[in-house]
Amino acid sequence: MCGTFRRIVYLLTLLVLVSCMEEAEANMSPTQAEISISGTLPVLYIETENHAPIVSKEIYLNAVYRLDPMGIDGVEALGTESDPLPMQIRGRGHSSWKGVKKPYKIKLGKKTAIMGMSKNKHWALLKPSENTVAGFQLGKFMDMAWTPSFRPVEVVLNGDYIGLYFLTETIRIDENRVNIYEQQDRETNTDLISGGWLVEVDNYRDECQITIPESSRWNLTLRYHSPEDLSDVQLQWLTDKFKSINSAIYSTDKTSTRWEGYIDVESMARFFIIQEVMDNPDGFHGSFYLHKDLSEDSKWVAGPIWDLVCYNRDKTDYTFRMKVHYNFIPHWIGEIIQYDSFCKTVANVWQEVYPERLTEIYEYIDETILPLEVAWNNDCIRWGEDPSQTAELRAERIKTALHRNIEWFDTHLPESSYASIPSIEKAATVRVYNLQGILIGVFKNRDSALSQLKSGIYIINGKKIKVQ
């Protein structure tokens, strides 16, 4: 199923390659040629076959690469200018792919250890973000089963300097990544289909998905990453299993332990804490991964974490509650947080990591972001972004947000009697937020809100409303 889709996309891709090459040349800015590498980071040089532009997120292009350490201690050179190494490259991402600066997925010719990260063929080149720096390190501090690592590099693609990227481990089943049994595509042996799963609760329509009703208000869409091509037996097992999990989570008896037979509670608690400390609006909405090993007592484990962002607001409530009012669906967590066992596990994990371990994040942010000053400035120039967004400013911004969120969460650990999520349809009042996600006020109804608000743009009942 997935393979057929890719072949169709490949044929369409061939039709647009030539026109895209011409467009890329026409859009080349004179400033581009004047920007040079900073000399402060390793440089990854990539050349696609015939210098073809990368226009597809599904079809890889053949390419070669080399990594120049630029004299950075501990970084090993890979390939040379005269003898580069084979690789393939394609686009990746959803909304990020629509931006001017593109993220990429790369597949090396053979498993390779890069810049101290474990051997693998599969990597991503992500646009740099202070959120990635903080989020991934929080995952490691929180002792998630596995959290991706990354290394900052500057990238030259087909002779064009395309700026600062984070070379990042991708989420996949592997002994050095999500270390579980890897189930085979099209498996029909019922003894082997209960484990070796890597899935993602998703918010985009894509191939390789199943959808089940989660509640009377919304559906749960699940993308299966591994295995990727399912037999009817695998598809039915996965569908039935998540219907059972969902039913257990939505039990009206919040003293029930049935859901704990399916989900590893501690991993879910660690995942929840990270989303709240980051104040990540996408936390239980998308990029919500789960994996399951093959053993008699294996459960679904929350994670790995991926794609973390930060509201950067004055935190006044749990992030998942805020999302409801933005029409972001917070899958499962509104029910799970009502269980006493989950709340107690959250408190236990919090006691384990706060304050000593979590406060280490501030020093790590400085050590990682501040050395990127020159490269990040070059990146801003290359892509026409605001040069005032310095590395120091980015570091201070995320540190300030994390400190605020950590201190808020420490005084608002969930209690089952307090944490239930309000029904959108049955809410008797209207909450109004500004565009930064800060609660402006609670009003009797929409008309009451509109009559009392000053001129501006607000979020009311999940929609942007302009008040004259």
C-alpha positions, 0 to 999 in steps of 0.5 A: 500500500505505502510502496504503491503510493511512493511510486506514483509520487515518484512519477509526478516528481520526475515531471517537476524536477526540471522546472524546479531547477530553473525556479531555484536558479531564478530565486537565487539571491546575490547575498547567498554567494557572499555568505560563507561558513562560520568556521565554528562548526563541522560542515556537511557537504552534500551533492545530489546526482546531477545537482537535482533539487530536492522536491519530494518528501517520499522519493530519495535522490542519490547523492554523496556527502563528506563531513569536514570537522573544521578542526573541532576536537573529537569530530572525525572526518567522513569522506573527502572532496575527491572521494565522498561517500554515498547517501540518499536524501529527500524532504521531510516534515509537514508544516516545516516542509512548507517553509523557505528553509527545508528540513531533510531526511538522509540515508547513508550508504552504510551504518555510520557513527557521526560526531559521537552519535551511534552508528545508523544509516538514517538521520534528519537535518532539522532547522535549528531551534532552542526548543529542540535543544531544551526538549531533547535534553529534558528527555534524557534528564527524565530517563525516557526509554530513548531520546534522540541526540543531535549535533549542530552542523553547517550544511552546503548543498550542491555548492550552496550554503544553506545554513545551520542545521541540527543533524538528528537521530531519527525515530526507528527500531534499532539496537541503538535507538528504540531497542525492541523486537522489529516486527516484519512487514506483512506478518501473519503469525499471530505469535509474532504480531503482539510486539515490535510496534512503533506507532504515532498518534498523528494529526495529519492525513497520511498513508499507513494510518488507522482511525478509530472513534476516541470519544463522541467529540473526536477520532484517534488517528494512529500512524504505524511506522514499524511495521510499515506494510501491514497484512490483514491480520496485523491491521486487525490486531492493531485496530482491535488493540487500540479500541480496547486501550481507548475503551479502558482509558475512557472508563467511567470508573476512574479507580479502574486499573484496566488501562494500566494493563495496556500502558506503561504508566511511568513512561506516560507520567514522564512523557506528560511532565516533559510536555508540561515543562516545555508547555508544548501545545502539540504534546498529546495532539501529534508527534505522540509516539508509542512503542511495544516490545514482543514479550508476554508482559510488554506494555505500550511505552510512551515515547520517544519524544519529538517535535517539541515547541514552547508556548512561551506564555505566563503559564496559568493551566495545564497545556492540554487544557489550553489546547482544547480552546484552540481546537487542538485535540489532547488525545487521552490525557484528559482522561488519564489525568483523572486516575489516582494511580497516574497522578501519584506516579507523576508526583513520584517521578517529579520528586525524582527529578526536581529540583536537582536534575531539572535545574541542570538544563539551564547550564546545558542550554548555554553550553549548547546554544551560545557557541552557535552565535556566528553560525546562527547569524549566518543562517539568519542572513541566508534565509532573510530572518531577523538577525536580532534573534541572537543565540544569547537571546534564544538561550535566555528566552527558553531558559526563562520559559522553562524556569517559569513552567517548572516552578508552576508545575511544582505547585500544581502537581495533578490530583485526580479530583482536580484534573478532569477536563471540561467538556467543550459542548457543556462549558457554561462560560466562554474563555478568551485568550490573546494570541500568545495563549494567555487567558484574558478573562472568563465571560458568561457568554460570547456576546458578553465577551465581545461587549467588554473586550478592547479592540484587538484579535482574540481566541474565543471558542477556538477561533480567531475573532477580531474585536473592533 
